[in-house]
Amino acid sequence: MSNDQLSSTMTFAVGYRSVLGKLPVADQGVLLKALNDPTSGLATFLCRDVRDRSLRTLAGAYTGMPTAVAKTISKDLADYASTGWRHEHETGPAETASDKRKLLFMVLKAGGGATLNWTRIYQIIS
């Protein structure tokens, strides 16, 4: 996985902040209200989009058939969730952490800490 891919995914994850600052004040309020309203679906959509982009970027770091890649990612995600996530869920991984660990963190953070089974990962990365 290239630094550009990782950077692009991370930039998208926080990019709404820069967009927000460029909107007229009235529109900022509307967008913030929609993001904070659980019935609007906007926050859910954005979180899933970040999760899916992170998974696709992560999949690029693996070789093999998509099914095998999805199974490996699912195992790695479960392993990270049971070890690193509990220590990093509030602070995030260290700056020196691998790109893979940062992407696993982003997948879990965007998904509220929930892991995904390999079939769902396969659907996302295919």
GROMACS elastic network, one bead per residue, 0.5 to 0.9 nm:
[ bonds ]
;  ai    aj funct       b0    kb
    1     4     6  0.82971   500
    1     5     6  0.66355   500
    1     6     6  0.73093   500
    1    57     6  0.70993   500
    1    58     6  0.72581   500
    1    59     6  0.85850   500
    1    60     6  0.58417   500
    1    62     6  0.85561   500
    1    99     6  0.79500   500
    1   100     6  0.86238   500
    2     5     6  0.52905   500
    2     6     6  0.65402   500
    2     7     6  0.85777   500
    2    60     6  0.89534   500
    2    61     6  0.85493   500
    2    99     6  0.89858   500
    3     6     6  0.51368   500
    3     7     6  0.58827   500
    3     8     6  0.83930   500
    3    99     6  0.81330   500
    4     7     6  0.50098   500
    4     8     6  0.59319   500
    4     9     6  0.85569   500
    5     8     6  0.51069   500
    5     9     6  0.62392   500
    5    10     6  0.86448   500
    5    57     6  0.64968   500
    6     9     6  0.52075   500
    6    10     6  0.61636   500
    6    11     6  0.84265   500
    6    54     6  0.81609   500
    6    57     6  0.69628   500
    6    58     6  0.85770   500
    6    99     6  0.70167   500
    6   102     6  0.87417   500
    6   103     6  0.77811   500
    7    10     6  0.51626   500
    7    11     6  0.58667   500
    7    12     6  0.84803   500
    8    11     6  0.50596   500
    8    12     6  0.61555   500
    8    13     6  0.86314   500
    9    12     6  0.52201   500
    9    13     6  0.63031   500
    9    50     6  0.74269   500
    9    53     6  0.64432   500
    9    54     6  0.62428   500
    9    57     6  0.74861   500
    9   103     6  0.87110   500
   10    14     6  0.66430   500
   10    15     6  0.82881   500
   10    50     6  0.85075   500
   10    54     6  0.82718   500
   10   103     6  0.86311   500
   10   106     6  0.83229   500
   11    14     6  0.54958   500
   11    15     6  0.54788   500
   12    16     6  0.73990   500
   12    50     6  0.73420   500
   12    53     6  0.89467   500
   13    16     6  0.74607   500
   13    46     6  0.84180   500
   13    47     6  0.83630   500
   13    49     6  0.87493   500
   13    50     6  0.57682   500
   13    51     6  0.89698   500
   13   106     6  0.85606   500
   13   110     6  0.89641   500
   14    17     6  0.60610   500
   14    18     6  0.78630   500
   15    18     6  0.54643   500
   15    19     6  0.65220   500
   15    20     6  0.86636   500
   16    20     6  0.58878   500
   16    21     6  0.86583   500
   17    20     6  0.50191   500
   17    21     6  0.64593   500
   18    21     6  0.53019   500
   18    22     6  0.67532   500
   19    22     6  0.53045   500
   19    23     6  0.66659   500
   20    23     6  0.54516   500
   20    24     6  0.85058   500
   20    25     6  0.89193   500
   20    27     6  0.84431   500
   20    28     6  0.58867   500
   20    31     6  0.78544   500
   20    32     6  0.85224   500
   21    24     6  0.80256   500
   21    25     6  0.84402   500
   21    28     6  0.75776   500
   22    25     6  0.87869   500
   22    28     6  0.86108   500
   23    26     6  0.80379   500
   23    27     6  0.60131   500
   23    28     6  0.58652   500
   24    27     6  0.53274   500
   24    28     6  0.62472   500
   24    29     6  0.89070   500
   25    29     6  0.64733   500
   25    30     6  0.88794   500
   26    29     6  0.53367   500
   26    30     6  0.65760   500
   26    31     6  0.89061   500
   27    31     6  0.61406   500
   27    32     6  0.84947   500
   28    31     6  0.51754   500
   28    32     6  0.60443   500
   28    33     6  0.84336   500
   29    32     6  0.51321   500
   29    33     6  0.59760   500
   29    34     6  0.85158   500
   30    33     6  0.51246   500
   30    34     6  0.61882   500
   30    35     6  0.86484   500
   31    34     6  0.50544   500
   31    35     6  0.61254   500
   31    36     6  0.86151   500
   32    35     6  0.50084   500
   32    36     6  0.61451   500
   32    37     6  0.84809   500
   33    36     6  0.51801   500
   33    37     6  0.59840   500
   33    40     6  0.89974   500
   34    37     6  0.50661   500
   34    38     6  0.79106   500
   34    39     6  0.83790   500
   34    40     6  0.57800   500
   34    41     6  0.79408   500
   34    42     6  0.63659   500
   34    43     6  0.75191   500
   35    38     6  0.75234   500
   35    40     6  0.74444   500
   35    41     6  0.79866   500
   35    42     6  0.57763   500
   35    44     6  0.85713   500
   35    46     6  0.89847   500
   36    39     6  0.88960   500
   36    40     6  0.83586   500
   36    42     6  0.86612   500
   36    43     6  0.71773   500
   37    40     6  0.55488   500
   37    41     6  0.76698   500
   37    42     6  0.81470   500
   37    43     6  0.78819   500
   38    41     6  0.61622   500
   38    42     6  0.80193   500
   38    43     6  0.72674   500
   38    44     6  0.79189   500
   39    42     6  0.83898   500
   40    43     6  0.75729   500
   40    44     6  0.85121   500
   41    44     6  0.51924   500
   41    45     6  0.60810   500
   41    46     6  0.86824   500
   42    45     6  0.50482   500
   42    46     6  0.61825   500
   42    47     6  0.85857   500
   43    46     6  0.51553   500
   43    47     6  0.61062   500
   43    48     6  0.85706   500
   44    47     6  0.51622   500
   44    48     6  0.61242   500
   44    49     6  0.84808   500
   44   110     6  0.89326   500
   45    48     6  0.52456   500
   45    49     6  0.60888   500
   45    50     6  0.86801   500
   46    49     6  0.50101   500
   46    50     6  0.61951   500
   46    51     6  0.85598   500
   46   110     6  0.85277   500
   47    50     6  0.51655   500
   47    51     6  0.61163   500
   47    52     6  0.85493   500
   47   109     6  0.85640   500
   47   111     6  0.67411   500
   47   112     6  0.88676   500
   48    52     6  0.59439   500
   48    53     6  0.84267   500
   48   107     6  0.88570   500
   48   110     6  0.66191   500
   48   111     6  0.69477   500
   49    52     6  0.51161   500
   49    53     6  0.60317   500
   49    54     6  0.84248   500
   49   110     6  0.85480   500
   50    53     6  0.51783   500
   50    54     6  0.60432   500
   50    55     6  0.85783   500
   50   106     6  0.76555   500
   50   107     6  0.74814   500
   50   110     6  0.64210   500
   50   111     6  0.89725   500
   51    54     6  0.51348   500
   51    55     6  0.61986   500
   51    56     6  0.87302   500
   51   103     6  0.89055   500
   51   106     6  0.66265   500
   51   108     6  0.75969   500
   51   109     6  0.81118   500
   51   110     6  0.54079   500
   51   111     6  0.65787   500
   52    55     6  0.50337   500
   52    56     6  0.62022   500
   52    57     6  0.85889   500
   52   107     6  0.75771   500
   52   121     6  0.85333   500
   52   124     6  0.62883   500
   52   125     6  0.77222   500
   53    56     6  0.51475   500
   53    57     6  0.61621   500
   53    58     6  0.84961   500
   53   107     6  0.87454   500
   53   124     6  0.88265   500
   53   125     6  0.88237   500
   54    57     6  0.51400   500
   54    58     6  0.60250   500
   54    59     6  0.85455   500
   54   103     6  0.57563   500
   54   104     6  0.77780   500
   54   106     6  0.66214   500
   54   107     6  0.60652   500
   55    59     6  0.60195   500
   55    60     6  0.87325   500
   55    73     6  0.83388   500
   55   103     6  0.74006   500
   55   104     6  0.79877   500
   55   106     6  0.88730   500
   55   107     6  0.67264   500
   55   121     6  0.74587   500
   55   124     6  0.74973   500
   55   125     6  0.67855   500
   56    59     6  0.50464   500
   56    60     6  0.65719   500
   56   121     6  0.89858   500
   56   124     6  0.73141   500
   56   125     6  0.52356   500
   56   126     6  0.85772   500
   57    60     6  0.53503   500
   57    61     6  0.73032   500
   57   103     6  0.79128   500
   57   125     6  0.88596   500
   58    61     6  0.55173   500
   58    62     6  0.74260   500
   58    73     6  0.80248   500
   58    99     6  0.84851   500
   58   100     6  0.65454   500
   58   103     6  0.64103   500
   58   104     6  0.78726   500
   59    62     6  0.54767   500
   59    63     6  0.81397   500
   59    66     6  0.84440   500
   59    69     6  0.66302   500
   59    70     6  0.76442   500
   59    73     6  0.74409   500
   59   125     6  0.69581   500
   60    63     6  0.75437   500
   61   100     6  0.79751   500
   62    69     6  0.62568   500
   62    72     6  0.85379   500
   62    73     6  0.86230   500
   63    66     6  0.85119   500
   63    68     6  0.86259   500
   63    69     6  0.68923   500
   64    67     6  0.81885   500
   64    68     6  0.63005   500
   64    69     6  0.61796   500
   65    68     6  0.53973   500
   65    69     6  0.61962   500
   65    70     6  0.86691   500
   66    70     6  0.60119   500
   66    71     6  0.85565   500
   66   122     6  0.65988   500
   66   125     6  0.76014   500
   66   126     6  0.69406   500
   67    70     6  0.51443   500
   67    71     6  0.62382   500
   67    72     6  0.86409   500
   67   118     6  0.78203   500
   67   119     6  0.80927   500
   67   121     6  0.89930   500
   67   122     6  0.62287   500
   68    71     6  0.51158   500
   68    72     6  0.61433   500
   68    73     6  0.85876   500
   68   118     6  0.89006   500
   68   122     6  0.89827   500
   69    72     6  0.51129   500
   69    73     6  0.60998   500
   69    74     6  0.85154   500
   69   118     6  0.87186   500
   69   121     6  0.89754   500
   69   122     6  0.79835   500
   70    73     6  0.51260   500
   70    74     6  0.60555   500
   70    75     6  0.86159   500
   70   117     6  0.84729   500
   70   118     6  0.50927   500
   70   119     6  0.72158   500
   70   120     6  0.83512   500
   70   121     6  0.54992   500
   70   122     6  0.51181   500
   70   123     6  0.88464   500
   70   125     6  0.77421   500
   71    74     6  0.50861   500
   71    75     6  0.62565   500
   71    76     6  0.86257   500
   71   117     6  0.79146   500
   71   119     6  0.79350   500
   71   121     6  0.80412   500
   71   122     6  0.80506   500
   72    75     6  0.51370   500
   72    76     6  0.60984   500
   72    77     6  0.84633   500
   72   118     6  0.79848   500
   73    77     6  0.58828   500
   73    78     6  0.84652   500
   73   104     6  0.87765   500
   73   118     6  0.74192   500
   73   121     6  0.77688   500
   74    77     6  0.50710   500
   74    78     6  0.61681   500
   74    79     6  0.85665   500
   74   115     6  0.75515   500
   74   116     6  0.63495   500
   74   117     6  0.58245   500
   74   118     6  0.52008   500
   74   119     6  0.89179   500
   74   121     6  0.71829   500
   75    78     6  0.51285   500
   75    79     6  0.60876   500
   75    80     6  0.85646   500
   75   117     6  0.85820   500
   75   118     6  0.81719   500
   76    79     6  0.50152   500
   76    80     6  0.60586   500
   76    81     6  0.84460   500
   76   104     6  0.80250   500
   77    80     6  0.51421   500
   77    81     6  0.60011   500
   77    82     6  0.86338   500
   77   104     6  0.61351   500
   77   105     6  0.86470   500
   77   107     6  0.83473   500
   77   108     6  0.79981   500
   77   115     6  0.64386   500
   77   116     6  0.77808   500
   78    81     6  0.50044   500
   78    82     6  0.62542   500
   78    83     6  0.86936   500
   78   115     6  0.62012   500
   78   116     6  0.81500   500
   79    82     6  0.53203   500
   79    83     6  0.62757   500
   79    84     6  0.81434   500
   80    83     6  0.51481   500
   80    84     6  0.51567   500
   80    85     6  0.59351   500
   80    86     6  0.87884   500
   80   101     6  0.78894   500
   80   104     6  0.72032   500
   80   105     6  0.80787   500
   81    84     6  0.62296   500
   81    86     6  0.69552   500
   81   104     6  0.85657   500
   81   105     6  0.84890   500
   81   108     6  0.76025   500
   81   113     6  0.74630   500
   81   114     6  0.82578   500
   81   115     6  0.72934   500
   82    85     6  0.65471   500
   82    86     6  0.69380   500
   83    86     6  0.63141   500
   83    87     6  0.75550   500
   84    87     6  0.54744   500
   84    88     6  0.60558   500
   84    89     6  0.81704   500
   84    93     6  0.82891   500
   84   101     6  0.87354   500
   84   105     6  0.86365   500
   85    89     6  0.51759   500
   85    90     6  0.87738   500
   85    92     6  0.83830   500
   85    93     6  0.86275   500
   85   104     6  0.89410   500
   85   105     6  0.69869   500
   85   108     6  0.80062   500
   85   113     6  0.80188   500
   86    89     6  0.58218   500
   86    90     6  0.85440   500
   87    90     6  0.76853   500
   87    91     6  0.80937   500
   87    92     6  0.84624   500
   87    93     6  0.87534   500
   88    91     6  0.52536   500
   88    93     6  0.56853   500
   88    94     6  0.84442   500
   88   105     6  0.80333   500
   89    92     6  0.57446   500
   89    93     6  0.82027   500
   89   105     6  0.76051   500
   89   108     6  0.84371   500
   89   109     6  0.71011   500
   89   113     6  0.80385   500
   91    94     6  0.83558   500
   92    95     6  0.88078   500
   92   102     6  0.78818   500
   92   105     6  0.70187   500
   92   106     6  0.86849   500
   92   109     6  0.89421   500
   93    96     6  0.80557   500
   93    97     6  0.61221   500
   93    98     6  0.88263   500
   93   101     6  0.72177   500
   93   102     6  0.61933   500
   93   105     6  0.71775   500
   94    97     6  0.51946   500
   94    98     6  0.87962   500
   94   102     6  0.85085   500
   95    98     6  0.84279   500
   95   102     6  0.88764   500
   96    99     6  0.89800   500
   97   100     6  0.81551   500
   97   101     6  0.62788   500
   97   102     6  0.67421   500
   98   101     6  0.52543   500
   98   102     6  0.64118   500
   98   103     6  0.87469   500
   99   102     6  0.50818   500
   99   103     6  0.61881   500
   99   104     6  0.86076   500
  100   103     6  0.51716   500
  100   104     6  0.61497   500
  100   105     6  0.85536   500
  101   104     6  0.50461   500
  101   105     6  0.61118   500
  101   106     6  0.86317   500
  102   105     6  0.50378   500
  102   106     6  0.62548   500
  102   107     6  0.87670   500
  103   107     6  0.62019   500
  103   108     6  0.86639   500
  104   107     6  0.51497   500
  104   108     6  0.63555   500
  104   109     6  0.85455   500
  105   108     6  0.52582   500
  105   109     6  0.59263   500
  105   110     6  0.84632   500
  105   113     6  0.88120   500
  106   110     6  0.59071   500
  106   111     6  0.82647   500
  107   110     6  0.54045   500
  107   111     6  0.60804   500
  107   112     6  0.86575   500
  107   113     6  0.80950   500
  107   114     6  0.86669   500
  107   115     6  0.83064   500
  108   112     6  0.59930   500
  108   114     6  0.59791   500
  108   115     6  0.66402   500
  109   112     6  0.52723   500
  109   113     6  0.56390   500
  109   114     6  0.83609   500
  110   113     6  0.75178   500
  110   114     6  0.88805   500
  111   114     6  0.55247   500
  111   115     6  0.76277   500
  111   116     6  0.89655   500
  112   115     6  0.88893   500
  116   119     6  0.81741   500
  116   120     6  0.63537   500
  116   121     6  0.65685   500
  117   120     6  0.56521   500
  117   121     6  0.65013   500
  117   122     6  0.87772   500
  118   122     6  0.59654   500
  118   123     6  0.86156   500
  119   123     6  0.63095   500
  119   124     6  0.87693   500
  120   123     6  0.50873   500
  120   124     6  0.63624   500
  120   125     6  0.87870   500
  121   124     6  0.50854   500
  121   125     6  0.61476   500
  121   126     6  0.84337   500
  122   125     6  0.53239   500
  122   126     6  0.58613   500
  123   126     6  0.55073   500
